[in-house]
């Protein structure tokens, strides 16, 4: 019923927009059903359920002026008014000579496994019971565990898209995630540990396993010591790797930075800039990805695309929507972000990145490290120099010194600033166990060098 209603809305919106003078029009309608249970200080403090629906109308005039309107309503009585506003916005805009037209219709097929009934029908009682398990597990780990915090969410997303050239497509998908952060305290010193799980099937989330992992890191993190700044071997957990890969996605593989000259890919075409072990693809139909969807935000069918192939980047690494593809007389690669998210809205990005696995266990990576750092999580990450893929950020929630193949002691969080072209140039060990981390699916990795330039206050 939801999809049927959304498809009716987009059909009427496209018709209304073209009747008002647009020579091309596109409309997408969406409905998000989000449920979230939050906990802090070892107790649930919030349980919310929300439904958020809306429509995005794009009007294109014959002289290549365009207007976009996004409204949070699914009332059919509002369609005419919204279409008028979109056309009005287009009339006040400047022409975009790069626009060559909306995508033509292509065959597409639904993706099996994108929608999981158990996730869509998850109850607050189920989430609360799982949160209780996580809290009890963490406190049973040690008497120094002070507090447990985090969230448990289940989400159902629907969207439909149509345009005046005949595109007509729709999708539905579910996602679920849980994050557990544990705080421990001993003699005035606090330790932190975190663990996360992302999946389409909520039954695959094991709160006990997450809590045990987070609590273990937290207990071992009390009384951290400071170490010297400089270059270190590092073992990165999937959470840390996922953050790095996500940033490479939008500073390097999107058509926008590529066209404005800020993408590192533009300057290293057909060169092996990363270790030959590193192969990353973008594939929304692969069951290993979090956001499985058959189409992008413009209704273009999703297809397999290699971003990094044996360490090499090329023109084929770049992700386009129809507008940016038109600027180079190319076709969209199916990377217009769907209306179900505001992330990088109107910026074509890969959000189904999958790092092909290696053959190493994370324990083996630690054993093979003589003097290095284990990193659980990066936060406050930002690009410094995109053309060289230089990122900066802080470690968090479980940072440890590795000496002679063993984790020996916790260390104070540190700031890294380094070029990922340099850091990922030599990957001695690549993990064999893949984990979904939001828009990426990654493995743990060991790097020969990451540059640390600062020390946090905790």
C-alpha positions as CSV (number, residue, x, y, z in Angstrom):
1,X,0.0,0.0,0.0
2,X,2.8,2.4,0.8
3,X,4.6,2.0,-2.5
4,X,1.3,2.3,-4.4
5,X,0.6,5.6,-2.8
6,X,4.0,7.0,-3.4
7,X,3.9,6.0,-7.1
8,X,0.6,7.7,-7.5
9,X,2.0,10.9,-5.9
10,X,5.1,11.0,-8.1
11,X,3.1,10.4,-11.3
12,X,0.8,13.3,-10.4
13,X,3.6,15.6,-9.5
14,X,5.5,15.0,-12.8
15,X,2.3,15.6,-14.7
16,X,1.5,18.8,-12.8
17,X,5.0,20.2,-13.2
18,X,5.1,19.6,-17.0
19,X,1.6,21.1,-17.3
20,X,2.9,24.3,-15.7
21,X,5.6,24.8,-18.4
22,X,8.5,22.6,-17.5
23,X,9.8,20.6,-20.5
24,X,11.3,18.0,-18.1
25,X,10.3,17.1,-14.6
26,X,11.2,14.6,-11.9
27,X,9.5,13.7,-8.7
28,X,10.4,11.4,-5.8
29,X,8.3,10.6,-2.8
30,X,9.4,8.9,0.4
31,X,8.2,7.6,3.7
32,X,10.6,6.8,6.6
33,X,9.5,4.9,9.6
34,X,12.2,5.3,12.3
35,X,12.2,3.7,15.7
36,X,14.9,4.5,18.2
37,X,15.7,3.4,21.8
38,X,18.4,5.4,23.5
39,X,20.1,4.6,26.8
40,X,22.5,6.4,29.1
41,X,23.8,6.0,32.6
42,X,22.8,2.4,32.3
43,X,19.1,3.0,31.7
44,X,16.8,3.6,28.9
45,X,15.9,7.3,28.7
46,X,14.2,7.7,25.4
47,X,12.0,5.6,23.1
48,X,10.7,7.3,20.0
49,X,8.9,6.3,16.8
50,X,8.5,8.6,13.9
51,X,7.1,8.7,10.4
52,X,8.5,11.2,8.0
53,X,7.1,11.5,4.5
54,X,7.8,13.9,1.8
55,X,8.3,14.8,-1.9
56,X,11.0,16.2,-4.0
57,X,10.0,17.9,-7.2
58,X,12.5,19.1,-9.9
59,X,11.4,21.3,-12.7
60,X,13.6,21.9,-15.8
61,X,12.8,24.7,-18.2
62,X,13.7,24.7,-22.0
63,X,16.5,27.2,-21.4
64,X,18.1,24.8,-18.8
65,X,17.1,26.7,-15.8
66,X,16.1,24.3,-13.0
67,X,14.3,24.4,-9.7
68,X,14.2,21.9,-6.8
69,X,11.6,21.9,-4.0
70,X,11.6,19.5,-1.1
71,X,8.5,19.4,1.2
72,X,7.5,17.1,4.1
73,X,4.1,16.3,2.9
74,X,2.4,13.5,1.1
75,X,-1.0,15.2,0.7
76,X,-2.1,14.9,-2.9
77,X,-4.0,18.2,-2.5
78,X,-0.6,19.9,-2.1
79,X,1.0,18.6,-5.3
80,X,-0.2,21.4,-7.6
81,X,1.0,24.1,-5.2
82,X,4.4,22.4,-4.8
83,X,4.8,22.0,-8.5
84,X,4.0,25.7,-9.0
85,X,6.8,26.6,-6.5
86,X,9.3,24.3,-8.2
87,X,8.6,26.0,-11.5
88,X,8.8,29.4,-9.9
89,X,12.2,28.5,-8.4
90,X,13.4,27.4,-11.8
91,X,12.3,30.7,-13.4
92,X,14.4,32.6,-11.0
93,X,17.5,30.4,-11.4
94,X,20.4,30.8,-13.8
95,X,20.7,28.4,-16.7
96,X,23.0,25.4,-16.2
97,X,24.6,24.7,-19.5
98,X,25.9,21.4,-18.2
99,X,22.5,19.9,-17.9
100,X,21.8,17.6,-20.8
101,X,18.6,16.0,-19.7
102,X,17.2,13.6,-17.1
103,X,18.0,9.9,-17.4
104,X,16.1,7.8,-19.9
105,X,14.2,4.8,-18.5
106,X,16.2,1.5,-18.2
107,X,15.1,-2.0,-17.1
108,X,15.4,-2.6,-13.4
109,X,14.4,-5.3,-10.9
110,X,13.8,-5.4,-7.2
111,X,16.6,-6.6,-4.9
112,X,15.9,-9.7,-2.8
113,X,16.8,-9.3,0.8
114,X,16.6,-5.5,1.0
115,X,13.4,-5.6,3.0
116,X,13.3,-7.8,6.2
117,X,9.9,-8.2,7.8
118,X,11.4,-8.8,11.3
119,X,13.1,-5.4,11.2
120,X,10.0,-3.6,9.8
121,X,7.8,-5.0,12.6
122,X,10.3,-4.7,15.5
123,X,8.6,-3.6,18.7
124,X,9.9,-1.2,21.4
125,X,9.6,-4.1,23.9
126,X,12.1,-6.1,21.7
127,X,14.6,-3.3,21.6
128,X,14.2,-2.6,25.3
129,X,14.9,-6.3,26.1
130,X,18.1,-6.2,24.0
131,X,19.3,-3.0,25.6
132,X,18.7,-4.6,29.0
133,X,20.9,-7.5,28.0
134,X,23.7,-5.1,26.8
135,X,23.6,-3.1,30.1
136,X,23.6,-6.2,32.3
137,X,26.4,-7.8,30.3
138,X,28.6,-4.7,30.5
139,X,28.2,-4.4,34.3
140,X,28.8,-8.1,34.8
141,X,32.2,-7.6,33.1
142,X,33.8,-5.7,35.9
143,X,33.0,-3.8,39.1
144,X,34.7,-0.8,37.6
145,X,32.1,-0.4,34.8
146,X,30.4,2.9,35.7
147,X,27.9,3.5,32.9
148,X,26.6,2.1,29.7
149,X,25.1,4.2,26.9
150,X,24.1,3.9,23.3
151,X,21.2,3.4,21.0
152,X,19.3,0.6,19.2
153,X,17.4,1.6,16.0
154,X,15.2,-0.1,13.4
155,X,14.2,1.7,10.2
156,X,11.9,1.1,7.2
157,X,12.3,3.2,4.1
158,X,10.2,3.5,1.0
159,X,10.6,5.7,-2.0
160,X,9.3,6.0,-5.6
161,X,10.7,8.1,-8.4
162,X,9.3,9.1,-11.8
163,X,10.3,11.6,-14.5
164,X,8.7,13.0,-17.7
165,X,10.9,10.8,-19.9
166,X,9.3,7.6,-18.7
167,X,11.4,6.6,-15.6
168,X,9.2,4.9,-13.1
169,X,10.8,2.9,-10.2
170,X,10.5,2.3,-6.5
171,X,12.3,0.6,-3.6
172,X,11.8,-0.4,-0.1
173,X,14.5,-1.4,2.4
174,X,15.1,-1.9,6.1
175,X,18.1,-1.2,8.3
176,X,18.9,-1.8,12.0
177,X,21.8,-0.7,14.1
178,X,23.0,-0.8,17.7
179,X,25.8,1.1,19.4
180,X,27.1,0.4,22.9
181,X,29.6,2.6,24.7
182,X,30.9,1.6,28.1
183,X,32.5,3.9,30.6
184,X,34.7,2.5,33.4
185,X,36.4,4.2,36.3
186,X,39.2,3.3,38.6
187,X,41.0,5.6,41.0
188,X,39.7,8.7,39.2
189,X,40.7,7.5,35.8
190,X,38.0,6.8,33.1
191,X,38.2,4.3,30.3
192,X,36.0,4.1,27.3
193,X,35.1,1.3,24.8
194,X,32.6,1.1,22.0
195,X,31.1,-1.5,19.7
196,X,28.6,-1.1,16.8
197,X,26.6,-3.4,14.6
198,X,24.8,-2.5,11.3
199,X,22.5,-4.9,9.5
200,X,19.3,-5.2,7.5
201,X,18.0,-8.0,9.7
202,X,17.5,-6.9,13.3
203,X,17.8,-10.5,14.5
204,X,21.4,-10.5,13.5
205,X,22.3,-8.0,16.2
206,X,23.8,-9.6,19.3
207,X,23.7,-7.1,22.2
208,X,25.6,-9.4,24.5
209,X,28.5,-9.7,22.0
210,X,28.6,-5.9,21.5
211,X,28.5,-5.2,25.2
212,X,31.3,-7.7,26.0
213,X,33.5,-6.1,23.3
214,X,32.8,-2.5,24.5
215,X,33.2,-3.4,28.1
216,X,36.5,-5.2,27.6
217,X,38.0,-2.2,25.8
218,X,36.6,0.1,28.4
219,X,38.0,-1.8,31.4
220,X,41.4,-2.0,29.7
221,X,41.4,1.7,28.9
222,X,41.5,3.1,32.4
223,X,44.7,4.9,33.4
224,X,46.0,5.6,29.9
225,X,49.5,6.8,29.3
226,X,50.9,9.3,26.9
227,X,53.3,8.2,24.2
228,X,55.5,10.1,21.8
229,X,54.2,11.6,18.6
230,X,55.3,10.3,15.2
231,X,54.7,7.5,12.8
232,X,53.4,4.2,14.0
233,X,52.3,0.9,12.7
234,X,48.5,0.7,13.2
235,X,45.9,-2.0,13.4
236,X,42.5,-0.5,12.5
237,X,39.2,-2.0,13.5
238,X,36.4,-2.0,10.9
239,X,34.8,1.0,12.6
240,X,38.0,3.0,11.9
241,X,38.4,1.7,8.4
242,X,34.8,2.5,7.6
243,X,35.3,6.1,8.5
244,X,38.4,6.5,6.3
245,X,36.7,4.8,3.3
246,X,33.6,7.0,3.7
247,X,35.7,10.2,3.5
248,X,37.5,8.9,0.5
249,X,34.1,8.3,-1.1
250,X,33.0,11.9,-1.0
251,X,36.3,13.7,-1.4
252,X,37.6,11.5,-4.1
253,X,35.0,9.4,-5.9
254,X,32.2,11.9,-6.3
255,X,31.9,13.8,-9.6
256,X,31.7,17.1,-7.9
257,X,35.2,17.2,-6.5
258,X,36.5,15.5,-9.6
259,X,35.1,18.3,-11.8
260,X,36.1,21.1,-9.5
261,X,39.7,19.8,-9.3
262,X,39.8,18.9,-5.6
263,X,39.6,15.1,-6.0
264,X,42.8,13.1,-5.6
265,X,41.6,10.7,-8.3
266,X,42.0,13.5,-10.9
267,X,45.7,13.7,-10.4
268,X,46.5,10.0,-10.2
269,X,44.4,8.5,-13.0
270,X,45.4,4.9,-13.9
271,X,48.1,4.9,-11.2
272,X,48.5,2.5,-8.3
273,X,48.0,4.9,-5.5
274,X,47.0,2.3,-3.0
275,X,48.3,-1.2,-2.1
276,X,47.5,-3.7,-4.7
277,X,45.7,-5.7,-2.1
278,X,43.1,-3.0,-1.9
279,X,40.0,-3.4,-4.1
280,X,36.9,-1.5,-3.4
281,X,33.6,-1.7,-5.3
282,X,30.3,0.0,-5.0
283,X,27.4,-2.4,-5.5
284,X,23.9,-1.8,-4.0
285,X,22.7,-5.2,-5.1
286,X,25.4,-7.1,-3.1
287,X,23.9,-8.6,0.0
288,X,27.0,-7.5,1.9
289,X,26.0,-3.9,1.7
290,X,23.8,-2.0,4.3
291,X,21.7,0.1,2.0
292,X,20.5,-2.4,-0.6
293,X,18.4,-0.7,-3.2
294,X,17.8,-1.5,-6.9
295,X,17.8,2.2,-8.0
296,X,19.3,5.5,-7.1
297,X,17.5,8.7,-6.4
298,X,16.8,9.4,-10.1
299,X,15.5,5.9,-10.8
300,X,18.7,4.8,-12.5
301,X,19.4,1.1,-11.9
302,X,22.2,0.4,-9.6
303,X,25.1,-1.5,-11.1
304,X,28.5,-2.8,-10.0
305,X,31.2,-0.2,-10.1
306,X,34.9,-0.5,-9.1
307,X,36.2,2.5,-7.2
308,X,39.7,1.0,-6.5
309,X,40.9,-2.0,-8.4
310,X,44.1,-3.6,-7.1
311,X,45.1,-0.2,-5.8
312,X,44.5,1.6,-9.0
313,X,42.0,4.5,-9.5
314,X,40.8,5.7,-12.9
315,X,38.0,7.7,-14.6
316,X,35.8,4.7,-14.0
317,X,36.1,5.4,-10.3
318,X,34.0,8.5,-10.5
319,X,30.3,8.4,-9.5
320,X,27.8,10.5,-11.4
321,X,24.2,11.6,-11.3
322,X,22.6,12.9,-14.5
323,X,23.4,16.5,-13.9
324,X,27.2,16.0,-13.4
325,X,27.3,13.3,-16.1
326,X,25.9,15.8,-18.6
327,X,28.7,18.2,-18.0
328,X,31.1,15.6,-19.5
329,X,28.6,14.1,-22.0
330,X,28.4,10.9,-20.0
331,X,25.6,8.9,-18.6
332,X,24.7,8.7,-14.9
333,X,26.4,5.8,-13.1
334,X,23.4,5.6,-10.7
335,X,24.8,7.6,-7.8
336,X,22.1,10.2,-7.1
337,X,21.4,9.9,-3.4
338,X,17.9,8.7,-2.7
339,X,15.5,11.0,-1.0
340,X,15.4,8.8,2.1
341,X,18.5,10.5,3.4
342,X,19.8,14.1,3.6
343,X,23.4,12.9,3.6
344,X,25.4,14.7,0.8
345,X,22.0,15.7,-0.7
346,X,22.4,16.6,-4.3
347,X,25.9,15.2,-4.3
348,X,26.6,11.9,-6.2
349,X,28.5,9.6,-3.8
350,X,29.1,5.9,-3.4
351,X,27.1,4.7,-0.4
352,X,27.4,0.9,-1.0
353,X,31.2,0.6,-0.8
354,X,32.5,-2.9,-0.3
355,X,36.2,-3.6,0.5
356,X,37.1,-7.0,-0.8
357,X,38.6,-9.2,2.0
358,X,42.0,-10.5,2.6
359,X,43.1,-13.6,4.5
360,X,44.2,-12.3,7.9
361,X,42.6,-12.3,11.4
362,X,42.8,-9.2,13.5
363,X,44.7,-11.2,16.2
364,X,47.3,-12.0,13.5
365,X,47.7,-8.3,12.7
366,X,48.4,-7.5,16.3
367,X,50.9,-10.4,16.5
368,X,52.7,-9.1,13.5
369,X,53.1,-5.6,15.0
370,X,56.3,-4.8,16.8
371,X,55.6,-1.3,18.0
372,X,52.3,0.2,17.0
373,X,48.8,1.4,17.9
374,X,45.4,-0.4,17.9
375,X,42.6,2.0,17.0
376,X,39.0,1.2,17.7
377,X,37.3,4.3,16.4
378,X,38.1,7.7,14.7
379,X,35.9,10.8,15.3
380,X,36.0,14.5,14.3
381,X,37.5,13.4,11.1
382,X,37.9,16.1,8.4
383,X,39.7,16.5,5.1
384,X,42.7,18.8,5.2
385,X,43.9,18.6,1.6
386,X,41.6,16.6,-0.6
387,X,43.9,16.5,-3.7
388,X,46.3,14.5,-1.6
389,X,43.6,12.7,0.5
390,X,45.0,14.2,3.7
391,X,42.6,13.6,6.6
392,X,42.8,14.5,10.3
393,X,40.9,13.1,13.2
394,X,41.1,11.7,16.7
395,X,41.2,8.2,18.1
396,X,38.4,7.3,20.6
397,X,36.8,4.6,22.7
398,X,39.7,2.1,22.8
399,X,43.2,3.1,21.8
400,X,46.1,0.8,22.9
401,X,49.8,0.4,22.5
402,X,51.0,-2.7,20.8
403,X,54.5,-4.0,21.7
404,X,56.1,-7.1,20.4
405,X,52.9,-8.6,19.1
406,X,50.8,-7.9,22.2
407,X,48.4,-5.1,23.3
408,X,50.2,-3.9,26.5
409,X,48.6,-0.8,27.8
410,X,46.0,1.9,27.0
411,X,47.2,5.2,25.6
412,X,45.8,8.7,25.7
413,X,43.8,9.4,22.5
414,X,45.8,10.9,19.7
415,X,45.3,13.1,16.6
416,X,46.3,11.7,13.3
417,X,47.0,13.9,10.2
418,X,48.2,12.0,7.2
419,X,47.7,11.4,3.5
420,X,45.6,8.3,2.9
421,X,47.5,7.9,-0.3
422,X,50.6,7.3,1.8
423,X,48.9,5.4,4.7
424,X,47.1,3.0,2.4
425,X,50.1,2.6,0.0
426,X,51.4,-0.3,2.1
427,X,48.9,-2.7,3.6
428,X,50.8,-5.7,4.9
429,X,47.7,-7.4,6.2
430,X,44.1,-7.2,5.1
431,X,41.3,-8.8,7.2
432,X,39.1,-11.7,6.0
433,X,36.1,-10.8,8.2
434,X,33.9,-8.1,6.6
435,X,31.6,-5.9,8.7
436,X,29.0,-3.4,7.6
437,X,29.7,0.1,8.9
438,X,26.9,2.3,7.6
439,X,27.6,3.0,3.9
440,X,30.7,0.8,3.8
441,X,31.5,-2.9,4.2
442,X,35.1,-3.2,5.4
443,X,37.6,-5.4,7.1
444,X,40.2,-4.6,9.7
445,X,43.5,-3.7,8.3
446,X,47.1,-3.3,9.4
447,X,49.1,-0.3,8.0
448,X,52.8,0.1,8.1
449,X,52.5,3.8,8.9
450,X,50.1,6.4,10.2
451,X,51.3,9.8,11.4
452,X,50.2,11.0,14.8
453,X,50.6,14.8,15.4
454,X,48.8,15.5,18.6
455,X,47.7,14.2,22.0
456,X,44.2,14.6,23.4
457,X,43.5,15.7,27.0
458,X,42.0,12.3,27.9
